[in-house]
Amino acid sequence: VNLYPRPNSNHFEFDVFKDSVDDYPLVQKASMYTAIQNPGELIFIPGGCPHGVHNHADITAISMNYLDSSNFWLYLWTQLMEGNYRDFELYSDSQFPIGLKKSQREVTFGEFKSTNWYDNARFLDLF
């Protein structure tokens, strides 16, 4: 259960680093997980899950939002609520591919980062 969501947003009112449990008593009922991420490791946080990060030292990091079937509808709702109508229309179009195809192939990180997904979403044979 996502406690204290901010209305019409994908953010939450509770800040694990600042807020008091006295102000948000239901947080005591929430599950909390902690981990130490080492260089080269990846942590996946599912869409809609509140989280906080504390870095123990200066770092260089890459953070990406990932869109898949687990968070597709949450993403569409968020885009609509934030007024990002271009993204909403692109991804809610019935022609937008959802899921995997037999012809799907792996792409390198370089290919992924250099692809213009907005313009090519319907035409690439990656889906």
LOBATI-673313 format. One line per 2 residues: number of its first residue (from 0); for each residue x, y, z of N, C-alpha, C. Coordinates in Angstrom, 3 decimals, padded with zeros to 6 digits. Each point is the difference from the previous one (the first is absolute). Example, Ala and Ser with C-alpha at 12.3 -4.5 7.8 and 13.67 -1.06 7.14 Angstrom:
residues 2
0 = 013.190/-005.690/007.800/-000.890/001.190/000.000/000.900/001.200/000.000 ~ -000.350/001.050/-000.720/000.820/001.190/000.060/-000.770/001.090/000.730
end
This chain:
residues 127
0 = 000.839/-001.175/000.000/-000.839/001.175/000.000/000.879/001.232/000.000 ~ -000.270/000.934/-000.883/000.741/001.251/-000.045/-000.681/001.014/000.904
2 = 000.673/000.350/001.074/-000.565/000.894/000.994/000.327/001.449/-000.318 ~ -000.955/000.860/000.256/000.164/001.436/-000.153/000.419/000.428/-001.402
4 = -000.714/-000.469/-001.029/000.330/000.468/-001.348/-000.394/001.470/-000.160 ~ 000.748/000.727/-000.799/-000.334/001.381/-000.317/-001.018/-000.057/-001.139
6 = -001.189/000.599/000.176/-001.044/-000.087/-001.024/000.485/000.451/-001.376 ~ -000.433/-000.712/-001.018/000.317/000.301/-001.402/001.495/000.074/-000.262
8 = 000.754/-000.862/000.648/001.451/000.001/-000.150/000.512/-001.403/000.250 ~ 001.234/-000.273/-000.416/000.608/-001.282/000.328/000.982/000.163/001.162
10 = -000.175/001.053/000.790/000.834/000.260/001.165/-000.803/-000.243/001.273 ~ 000.697/-000.060/001.118/-000.632/-000.280/001.275/000.304/001.110/000.998
12 = -000.906/000.214/000.937/000.166/001.064/000.992/001.109/-000.321/000.997 ~ 000.150/-001.243/000.361/000.979/-000.385/001.020/001.408/-000.005/-000.574
14 = 000.934/000.630/000.684/001.415/-000.001/-000.381/000.754/-000.764/001.082 ~ 000.516/-001.159/-000.343/000.630/-000.877/000.980/001.180/000.665/000.707
16 = 000.608/001.009/-000.611/001.167/000.649/000.591/-000.355/001.226/000.834 ~ -001.237/000.493/-000.100/-000.359/001.241/000.689/-001.192/-000.120/000.934
18 = -001.022/-000.705/-000.416/-001.260/000.027/000.725/000.001/-000.882/001.238 ~ -000.834/000.375/000.909/-000.153/-000.732/001.250/-001.094/-001.046/-000.136
20 = 000.229/-001.144/000.587/-001.013/-001.054/000.011/-001.228/000.471/000.770 ~ 000.182/000.946/000.928/-001.146/000.546/000.740/-000.964/000.728/-000.937
22 = 000.543/000.631/-001.052/-000.838/000.722/-000.957/-000.669/-000.937/-001.001 ~ 000.599/-001.168/-000.229/-000.511/-000.978/-000.961/-000.026/-001.373/000.673
24 = -000.936/-000.242/000.909/000.027/-001.225/000.812/-000.151/-001.300/-000.777 ~ -000.651/000.012/-001.162/-000.183/-001.247/-000.757/001.310/-000.530/-000.565
26 = 001.020/000.836/-000.073/001.295/-000.440/-000.515/000.568/-001.126/000.857 ~ -000.350/-000.022/001.273/000.473/-001.070/000.880/-000.478/-001.366/-000.466
28 = -001.090/-000.047/-000.752/-000.558/-001.262/-000.505/000.616/-000.432/-001.329 ~ 000.761/000.882/-000.636/000.573/-000.296/-001.316/001.247/-000.868/000.128
30 = 000.243/-000.816/-001.017/001.236/-000.786/-000.063/001.109/000.895/-000.524 ~ 001.176/-000.117/000.601/001.146/000.763/-000.472/001.145/-000.963/-000.249
32 = 000.676/000.184/-001.120/001.124/-000.837/-000.369/001.231/000.888/-000.123 ~ 001.122/-000.486/000.440/001.250/000.738/-000.149/001.011/-000.890/-000.712
34 = 000.895/000.645/-000.720/001.030/-000.740/-000.730/001.204/000.905/-000.191 ~ 001.123/-000.604/-000.219/001.193/000.726/-000.400/000.306/-000.427/-001.427
36 = 000.019/000.970/-000.877/000.257/-000.257/-001.414/001.478/000.231/-000.270 ~ 000.639/-001.003/-000.536/001.427/000.083/-000.322/000.181/000.390/-001.463
38 = 001.182/000.493/-000.364/000.244/000.383/-001.397/-000.344/-001.132/-000.964 ~ -000.697/000.360/-001.073/-000.382/-000.976/-001.017/-001.304/-000.716/000.283
40 = -000.602/000.217/001.156/-001.255/-000.667/000.344/-001.190/000.874/-000.362 ~ -001.131/-000.652/-000.240/-001.234/000.659/-000.382/-001.064/-000.298/001.042
42 = -000.770/001.000/000.356/-001.157/-000.207/000.874/-001.227/000.436/-000.779 ~ -000.974/-000.894/-000.111/-001.247/000.297/-000.694/-001.056/000.341/001.036
44 = -000.616/001.170/-000.135/-001.090/000.411/000.884/-001.247/000.085/-000.863 ~ -000.990/-000.837/000.269/-001.209/-000.001/-000.836/-000.688/001.362/-000.010
46 = -000.656/000.312/-001.123/-000.724/001.258/-000.126/-001.027/000.169/001.098 ~ -000.116/001.216/000.513/-000.974/000.310/001.034/000.451/-000.328/001.404
48 = 001.226/-000.459/000.162/000.507/-000.331/001.330/000.845/001.150/000.536 ~ -000.390/000.571/001.138/000.812/001.067/000.568/001.364/-000.539/000.411
50 = 001.014/000.816/-000.167/001.344/-000.422/000.374/000.866/001.220/000.283 ~ 001.062/-000.228/000.709/000.977/001.036/000.294/001.390/-000.577/-000.147
52 = 000.961/000.845/-000.327/001.376/-000.441/-000.202/000.926/000.879/000.825 ~ 000.902/-000.630/000.721/001.031/000.719/000.746/001.354/-000.493/-000.487
54 = 000.781/000.905/-000.565/001.328/-000.359/-000.484/001.007/000.205/001.121 ~ 000.828/-001.009/000.251/000.995/000.073/001.070/001.252/000.753/-000.428
56 = 000.143/000.249/-001.291/001.166/000.711/-000.526/-000.416/000.681/-001.302 ~ 000.873/000.858/-000.521/-000.258/000.601/-001.310/-000.006/-001.107/-001.048
58 = -000.986/000.061/-000.900/-000.134/-001.052/-001.003/-000.339/000.604/-001.353 ~ 000.151/-000.799/-001.030/-000.549/000.275/-001.316/-001.015/-001.107/-000.236
60 = -001.242/000.387/-000.276/-001.053/-001.003/-000.114/-000.865/000.270/-001.225 ~ -000.655/-001.038/-000.454/-000.973/000.100/-001.079/-001.324/-000.502/000.561
62 = -001.029/000.803/-000.156/-001.329/-000.384/000.444/-000.936/000.121/-001.189 ~ -000.800/-001.036/-000.214/-000.904/000.010/-001.143/-001.373/-000.486/000.429
64 = -001.004/000.558/-000.616/-001.341/-000.529/000.165/-000.217/-001.021/-001.109 ~ -000.591/-001.111/000.348/-000.185/-001.112/-000.920/-001.493/-000.237/-000.158
66 = -000.458/-000.054/-001.203/-001.413/-000.206/-000.286/-000.206/-001.411/-000.513 ~ -000.824/-000.760/000.713/-000.355/-001.343/-000.449/-001.424/-000.290/000.444
68 = -000.440/-001.230/-000.163/-001.390/-000.330/000.302/-000.344/000.157/001.482 ~ 000.996/-000.010/000.881/-000.291/000.134/001.436/-000.368/001.426/000.389
70 = 000.418/000.993/-000.773/-000.289/001.382/000.377/-000.586/000.814/-001.155 ~ -000.414/-000.668/-001.056/-000.495/000.682/-001.195/-001.191/000.906/000.312
72 = -001.015/-000.528/000.676/-001.213/000.787/000.263/000.271/001.104/001.010 ~ 000.880/-000.228/000.974/000.393/001.053/000.938/000.699/001.134/-000.748
74 = 000.857/-000.357/-000.945/000.699/001.002/-000.797/-001.000/000.837/-000.804 ~ -000.951/-000.654/-000.664/-000.993/000.748/-000.770/-000.793/000.947/000.887
76 = -000.432/-000.470/001.147/-000.765/000.837/000.927/000.835/001.199/000.437 ~ 001.264/-000.222/000.328/000.886/001.083/000.435/000.180/001.018/-001.113
78 = 000.195/-000.472/-001.233/000.176/000.931/-001.116/-001.244/000.852/-000.201 ~ -001.155/-000.599/000.113/-001.257/000.734/-000.151/-000.158/001.030/001.115
80 = 000.272/-000.388/001.242/-000.149/000.911/001.138/000.994/001.164/-000.052 ~ 001.188/-000.249/-000.567/001.023/001.046/-000.084/-000.113/000.825/-001.279
82 = -001.001/-000.309/-000.841/-000.211/000.780/-001.216/000.964/-000.321/-001.120 ~ 000.661/-001.153/000.061/000.913/-000.432/-001.063/-000.809/-000.753/-001.061
84 = -000.800/000.736/-000.731/-000.948/-000.610/-000.920/000.671/-000.692/-001.174 ~ 001.170/000.477/-000.416/000.708/-000.648/-001.119/000.366/-001.435/000.372
86 = 000.603/-000.184/001.184/000.337/-001.350/000.438/-001.255/-000.838/000.192 ~ -001.033/000.589/000.599/-001.235/-000.741/000.225/-000.568/-000.509/-001.321
88 = -000.063/000.856/-001.007/-000.544/-000.401/-001.295/000.886/-001.034/-000.689 ~ 001.322/000.169/000.096/000.911/-000.948/-000.634/-000.186/-001.401/000.573
90 = 000.001/-000.121/001.318/-000.033/-001.319/000.627/-001.399/-000.588/000.135 ~ -001.034/000.828/-000.088/-001.353/-000.552/000.087/-000.571/-000.330/-001.374
92 = 000.728/000.323/-001.063/-000.399/-000.341/-001.362/-000.054/-001.524/-000.125 ~ -001.064/-000.521/-000.559/-000.155/-001.455/-000.103/001.070/-000.639/-000.885
94 = 000.707/000.800/-000.805/001.055/-000.531/-000.844/001.337/-000.142/000.728 ~ 000.099/000.565/001.219/001.261/-000.081/000.738/000.219/-001.440/000.470
96 = 001.160/-000.586/-000.312/000.237/-001.405/000.357/000.175/-000.177/001.502 ~ -000.695/-000.980/000.547/000.123/-000.331/001.417/000.343/-001.479/000.084
98 = 001.019/-000.328/000.758/000.403/-001.388/000.153/001.168/-000.347/-000.898 ~ 000.274/-001.279/-000.112/001.137/-000.485/-000.775/-000.465/-000.631/-001.298
100 = 000.858/000.063/-001.000/-000.261/-000.664/-001.272/001.074/-001.045/-000.233 ~ -000.300/-000.981/-000.828/001.004/-001.003/-000.352/001.209/000.633/-000.671
102 = -000.236/001.068/-000.753/001.084/000.633/-000.745/000.825/000.974/000.849 ~ -000.370/000.145/001.262/000.727/000.942/000.854/001.456/-000.428/000.134
104 = 000.889/000.985/-000.021/001.417/-000.298/000.141/000.583/000.845/001.115 ~ 001.137/-000.416/000.492/000.686/000.772/001.029/000.583/001.258/-000.620
106 = 000.076/001.051/000.788/000.664/001.221/-000.439/001.099/000.315/001.000 ~ 001.059/000.593/-000.486/001.078/000.401/000.900/-000.421/001.260/000.748
108 = 000.703/000.307/001.074/-000.296/001.214/000.747/000.149/001.230/-000.899 ~ 001.013/000.004/-000.850/000.206/001.112/-000.919/-001.163/000.179/-000.955
110 = -000.516/-001.106/-000.554/-001.159/000.074/-000.895/-001.221/000.534/000.748 ~ -000.186/-000.501/001.221/-001.147/000.423/000.803/000.050/001.500/000.267
112 = 001.164/000.500/000.423/000.133/001.410/000.353/-000.067/000.909/-001.220 ~ 000.414/-000.469/-001.169/000.032/000.873/-001.177/-001.277/-000.076/-000.838
114 = -000.940/-000.840/000.371/-001.244/-000.128/-000.753/-000.967/001.105/000.396 ~ -000.608/000.638/-000.977/-001.036/000.994/000.252/-001.328/-000.750/000.112
116 = -000.357/-000.374/001.222/-001.164/-000.856/000.227/-001.306/000.686/-000.357 ~ -000.066/001.307/000.145/-001.240/000.708/-000.342/-000.322/-000.126/-001.481
118 = 000.995/000.239/-000.843/-000.248/-000.007/-001.437/-000.029/-001.396/-000.597 ~ 000.656/-000.954/000.646/000.159/-001.321/-000.598/-000.812/-001.105/000.660
120 = -000.802/000.315/000.986/-000.678/-001.040/000.786/-000.811/-000.962/-000.856 ~ -000.648/000.495/-001.023/-000.858/-000.865/-000.814/000.746/-000.731/-001.114
122 = 001.213/000.456/-000.306/000.660/-000.484/-001.199/001.177/-000.924/000.259 ~ 000.527/000.009/001.209/001.148/-000.858/000.281/-000.426/-001.435/000.144
124 = 000.836/-000.907/-000.399/-000.298/-001.422/000.124/000.629/-000.536/001.275 ~ 000.030/000.830/001.047/000.575/-000.425/001.271/-001.056/-000.586/000.914
126 = -001.266/000.243/-000.305/-001.075/-000.410/000.901/-000.597/-001.311/-000.419
end
